[in-house]
Amino acid sequence: MVPEKLTFSPLSRRQIEADFSGGHITSDAGLLLLREVDKQHRLTRRLAAVLLDPRAPEQVRHKLDTLVRQRVF
């Protein structure tokens, strides 16, 4: 049974809730769910850990897991 309301982790000090009692409101709700799963299970971080990073470390500005997360979301 699907709960009537789900509460996600806050984003920029805003509480995020999914309410299933109404009609269709947004098509981006799947991204919120994916972000929550990623936050809890660290999927993008684990993926980045197994990818080869051919970049020169002294020239790297952004960590690989940050780049992977950016591509996913």
MARDO-495258 format. One record per residue (C-alpha): z, x, y; residue in one letter; residue number from 1. Coordinates in steps of 0.05 Angstrom, whole numbers. Example, Ala and Ser with C-alpha at 12.3 -4.5 7.8 and 13.67 -1.06 7.14 Angstrom:
2
w 156&u 246&v -90&rest a&nr 1 $
w 143&u 273&v -21&rest s&nr 2 $
This chain:
73
w 0&u 0&v 0&rest m&nr 1 $
w -19&u 27&v 68&rest v&nr 2 $
w 37&u 26&v 120&rest p&nr 3 $
w 24&u -16&v 182&rest e&nr 4 $
w 39&u 43&v 228&rest k&nr 5 $
w 36&u 119&v 220&rest l&nr 6 $
w 67&u 168&v 268&rest t&nr 7 $
w 36&u 237&v 278&rest f&nr 8 $
w 63&u 300&v 309&rest s&nr 9 $
w 63&u 298&v 385&rest p&nr 10 $
w 4&u 327&v 423&rest l&nr 11 $
w 18&u 354&v 493&rest s&nr 12 $
w 84&u 316&v 495&rest r&nr 13 $
w 50&u 251&v 477&rest r&nr 14 $
w 69&u 212&v 415&rest q&nr 15 $
w 10&u 194&v 371&rest i&nr 16 $
w 11&u 132&v 327&rest e&nr 17 $
w -39&u 98&v 282&rest a&nr 18 $
w -31&u 23&v 281&rest d&nr 19 $
w -70&u -15&v 228&rest f&nr 20 $
w -55&u -85&v 252&rest s&nr 21 $
w -111&u -88&v 303&rest g&nr 22 $
w -186&u -79&v 302&rest g&nr 23 $
w -228&u -16&v 306&rest h&nr 24 $
w -208&u 23&v 368&rest i&nr 25 $
w -231&u 95&v 358&rest t&nr 26 $
w -277&u 133&v 313&rest s&nr 27 $
w -238&u 198&v 322&rest d&nr 28 $
w -176&u 177&v 283&rest a&nr 29 $
w -199&u 217&v 223&rest g&nr 30 $
w -193&u 281&v 265&rest l&nr 31 $
w -120&u 264&v 280&rest l&nr 32 $
w -107&u 256&v 206&rest l&nr 33 $
w -143&u 320&v 190&rest l&nr 34 $
w -104&u 358&v 244&rest r&nr 35 $
w -39&u 332&v 215&rest e&nr 36 $
w -58&u 353&v 145&rest v&nr 37 $
w -78&u 421&v 171&rest d&nr 38 $
w -13&u 428&v 209&rest k&nr 39 $
w 29&u 411&v 148&rest q&nr 40 $
w -11&u 450&v 96&rest h&nr 41 $
w -41&u 506&v 140&rest r&nr 42 $
w -110&u 496&v 110&rest l&nr 43 $
w -149&u 531&v 165&rest t&nr 44 $
w -100&u 589&v 165&rest r&nr 45 $
w -108&u 596&v 89&rest r&nr 46 $
w -183&u 592&v 95&rest l&nr 47 $
w -184&u 646&v 148&rest a&nr 48 $
w -141&u 690&v 103&rest a&nr 49 $
w -195&u 693&v 49&rest v&nr 50 $
w -254&u 703&v 96&rest l&nr 51 $
w -280&u 772&v 111&rest l&nr 52 $
w -275&u 790&v 184&rest d&nr 53 $
w -327&u 844&v 200&rest p&nr 54 $
w -307&u 848&v 273&rest r&nr 55 $
w -279&u 913&v 302&rest a&nr 56 $
w -204&u 902&v 309&rest p&nr 57 $
w -200&u 937&v 377&rest e&nr 58 $
w -251&u 888&v 405&rest q&nr 59 $
w -220&u 824&v 377&rest v&nr 60 $
w -193&u 774&v 428&rest r&nr 61 $
w -183&u 714&v 384&rest h&nr 62 $
w -153&u 713&v 315&rest k&nr 63 $
w -198&u 690&v 259&rest l&nr 64 $
w -154&u 630&v 241&rest d&nr 65 $
w -160&u 606&v 314&rest t&nr 66 $
w -236&u 611&v 309&rest l&nr 67 $
w -237&u 573&v 243&rest v&nr 68 $
w -192&u 519&v 272&rest r&nr 69 $
w -238&u 513&v 333&rest q&nr 70 $
w -299&u 502&v 288&rest r&nr 71 $
w -264&u 450&v 246&rest v&nr 72 $
w -236&u 410&v 304&rest f&nr 73 $
